[in-house]
Structures are given as structure tokens and as C-alpha cells.
Amino acid sequence: MDLSALVVAQFTDIFRLGLLAGLIYTTARTRQQTGVLLPLLAGIVFVAVIIPATMPMPGTPQLTATLSGIAVNAVIVGLFWLAWQSISKARGN
């Protein structure tokens, strides 16, 4: 699988999106106790490693899938976090 197809597959992976949405929800709820940056970075790396390790794509090296997963996860988490903050500010929280 070439890199562009891998990235598109990662962006549209519903399991990845669900895990990262849960990461945003949990981080927002526990930010007073744990902060924001470290839990988000740990979650981004964890999801990027665990998905290719448990569901490998044929013909794709583990390292390539993990590194591209980190980049894809960072973009998704950034978009989710911005959406969460926008909704929170609109509600007045």
C-alpha cells in the first residue's frame, strides 16, 4: 500500500476516530488533574502504535504505519480539540 492510500485509510478509520474522540472527551474532563498536553501526546502515540500492532495492513511495514499514524492522529486531535473548545465557549463553559 502506498503512503497516500495509507494516510487516507487512517483518516477514514472509524475505530481510530472513536478512540481519538474518547481521548478528547477524557482529556477535557480531567484537565484540572492531569493537564492537557501530556495526555494528548501520550494518546496520539498510543493509538498510532496499537492500531497497526493489532490490525496490521498487508504489505505495510509497522514503522511506516505507526509514523504516518502519529501524523494523522495529531491532525485529527487538533481538529477535535478545536471543535471541543469552540462548543465549550459557545455554551459559556
Residue frames relative to the residue before (quaternion, step in Angstrom):
aa qw qx qy qz dx dy dz
M 1.0000 0.0000 0.0000 0.0000 0.00 0.00 0.00
D 0.3739 -0.7320 0.5182 0.2361 3.58 -0.81 0.95
L 0.7090 -0.5128 0.2971 0.3823 3.54 -1.27 0.49
S 0.6588 0.5119 -0.3254 0.4450 3.60 0.92 -0.81
A 0.6508 0.4958 -0.3133 0.4821 3.59 1.00 -0.76
L 0.6237 0.5394 -0.3307 0.4590 3.57 1.07 -0.75
V 0.6714 0.4929 -0.2973 0.4667 3.59 0.89 -0.91
V 0.6457 0.5028 -0.3221 0.4759 3.59 0.94 -0.80
A 0.6463 0.5129 -0.3187 0.4667 3.58 0.97 -0.82
Q 0.6625 0.4949 -0.3084 0.4702 3.59 1.00 -0.76
F 0.6476 0.5180 -0.3228 0.4562 3.61 0.96 -0.76
T 0.7596 0.3728 -0.2009 0.4936 3.59 1.03 -0.69
D 0.4336 0.6945 -0.4607 0.3427 3.59 1.27 0.19
I 0.3631 -0.7705 0.4856 0.1966 3.58 -0.40 1.23
F 0.6066 0.5504 -0.3500 0.4544 3.59 1.08 -0.65
R 0.6493 0.5067 -0.3017 0.4803 3.60 0.97 -0.90
L 0.6592 0.5096 -0.3105 0.4575 3.58 0.91 -0.90
G 0.6562 0.5143 -0.3065 0.4593 3.59 0.99 -0.81
L 0.6574 0.5009 -0.3128 0.4680 3.58 0.94 -0.84
L 0.6926 0.4719 -0.2830 0.4664 3.57 0.93 -0.85
A 0.6004 0.5284 -0.3601 0.4802 3.61 1.11 -0.57
G 0.6436 0.5069 -0.3111 0.4817 3.58 1.03 -0.77
L 0.6106 0.5458 -0.3388 0.4632 3.57 1.08 -0.70
I 0.6579 0.5003 -0.3050 0.4731 3.58 0.92 -0.88
Y 0.6577 0.5151 -0.3100 0.4538 3.58 0.88 -0.92
T 0.6875 0.4806 -0.2811 0.4662 3.57 0.86 -0.97
T 0.6591 0.5103 -0.3112 0.4564 3.58 0.92 -0.86
A 0.6580 0.5057 -0.3135 0.4617 3.58 0.95 -0.83
R 0.6919 0.4825 -0.2791 0.4589 3.59 1.01 -0.77
T 0.7746 0.3286 -0.1737 0.5116 3.61 1.10 -0.63
R 0.3201 0.7985 -0.4726 0.1915 3.60 1.21 0.24
Q 0.6106 0.5534 -0.3630 0.4349 3.63 1.08 -0.53
Q 0.7299 0.4232 -0.2338 0.4832 3.59 1.02 -0.76
T 0.8226 0.2698 -0.1039 0.4897 3.60 0.89 -0.91
G 0.4764 -0.6376 0.4671 0.3851 3.59 1.17 -0.36
V 0.5259 -0.6494 0.4604 0.2997 3.55 -1.28 -0.16
L 0.7184 0.5064 -0.2835 0.3836 3.56 0.65 -1.10
L 0.7027 0.4752 -0.2897 0.4432 3.61 0.72 -0.97
P 0.6715 0.4724 -0.3294 0.4663 3.66 0.83 -0.76
L 0.6475 0.5125 -0.3309 0.4568 3.61 0.99 -0.74
L 0.6621 0.4964 -0.3112 0.4673 3.60 0.91 -0.86
A 0.6550 0.5035 -0.3142 0.4677 3.58 0.95 -0.85
G 0.6616 0.5094 -0.3016 0.4603 3.59 0.98 -0.81
I 0.6235 0.5387 -0.3328 0.4585 3.57 1.02 -0.81
V 0.6930 0.4590 -0.2751 0.4830 3.58 0.86 -0.94
F 0.6365 0.5436 -0.3348 0.4328 3.60 0.92 -0.86
V 0.6874 0.4669 -0.2864 0.4769 3.59 0.83 -0.95
A 0.6486 0.5270 -0.3199 0.4464 3.59 1.01 -0.79
V 0.6967 0.4451 -0.2751 0.4907 3.60 1.09 -0.61
I 0.7102 0.5064 -0.2820 0.3996 3.58 0.81 -1.00
I 0.6502 0.5345 -0.3400 0.4194 3.62 0.93 -0.75
P 0.7194 0.4015 -0.2919 0.4858 3.67 0.72 -0.84
A 0.6142 0.5549 -0.3560 0.4336 3.60 1.15 -0.51
T 0.7532 0.3784 -0.2100 0.4954 3.59 1.01 -0.76
M 0.7861 0.1622 -0.0863 0.5902 3.58 1.16 -0.58
P 0.0526 -0.8464 0.5292 0.0287 3.62 0.46 1.14
M 0.3626 -0.7001 0.5725 0.2249 3.54 -1.17 0.69
P 0.4870 -0.6782 0.4544 0.3106 3.60 -0.76 0.94
G 0.8275 0.2267 -0.1784 0.4817 3.55 -0.95 0.90
T 0.6522 0.4731 -0.3221 0.4970 3.59 1.24 0.13
P 0.4047 -0.7191 0.5044 0.2545 3.60 -0.66 1.04
Q 0.6096 -0.5830 0.4051 0.3527 3.57 -1.10 0.75
L 0.6683 0.5110 -0.3075 0.4447 3.59 0.88 -0.91
T 0.6488 0.5119 -0.3153 0.4664 3.59 0.95 -0.82
A 0.6693 0.4932 -0.2978 0.4692 3.58 0.92 -0.89
T 0.6658 0.5014 -0.3040 0.4615 3.59 1.00 -0.79
L 0.6925 0.4777 -0.2916 0.4551 3.59 0.82 -0.92
S 0.6643 0.4598 -0.3146 0.4984 3.58 0.95 -0.76
G 0.6069 0.5595 -0.3447 0.4470 3.59 1.12 -0.61
I 0.6168 0.5339 -0.3460 0.4636 3.58 1.03 -0.72
A 0.6725 0.4887 -0.2996 0.4681 3.59 0.90 -0.90
V 0.6610 0.4975 -0.3050 0.4719 3.60 0.91 -0.91
N 0.6614 0.5108 -0.3100 0.4534 3.59 0.91 -0.90
A 0.6331 0.5352 -0.3353 0.4475 3.58 0.99 -0.79
V 0.6521 0.4993 -0.3118 0.4777 3.59 0.99 -0.82
I 0.6716 0.4977 -0.3020 0.4583 3.58 0.87 -0.93
V 0.6632 0.4941 -0.3088 0.4698 3.59 0.90 -0.89
G 0.6247 0.5371 -0.3387 0.4544 3.59 0.99 -0.74
L 0.6774 0.4818 -0.2870 0.4760 3.58 0.92 -0.88
F 0.6533 0.5047 -0.3074 0.4732 3.59 0.97 -0.87
W 0.6620 0.5081 -0.3151 0.4520 3.59 0.93 -0.87
L 0.6412 0.5101 -0.3242 0.4728 3.58 0.98 -0.78
A 0.6464 0.5063 -0.3183 0.4738 3.59 0.97 -0.81
W 0.6480 0.5179 -0.3182 0.4590 3.60 0.93 -0.89
Q 0.6771 0.4886 -0.2939 0.4653 3.59 0.89 -0.90
S 0.6381 0.5245 -0.3266 0.4593 3.58 1.01 -0.76
I 0.6620 0.4900 -0.3016 0.4802 3.57 0.95 -0.87
S 0.6506 0.5213 -0.3205 0.4497 3.60 0.94 -0.84
K 0.6751 0.4813 -0.2945 0.4752 3.59 0.94 -0.84
A 0.6350 0.5289 -0.3321 0.4547 3.59 1.04 -0.72
R 0.6769 0.4649 -0.2801 0.4973 3.58 1.13 -0.67
G 0.4856 -0.6824 0.4268 0.3411 3.57 1.20 -0.31
N 0.4633 0.6841 -0.4454 0.3450 3.62 1.20 0.43
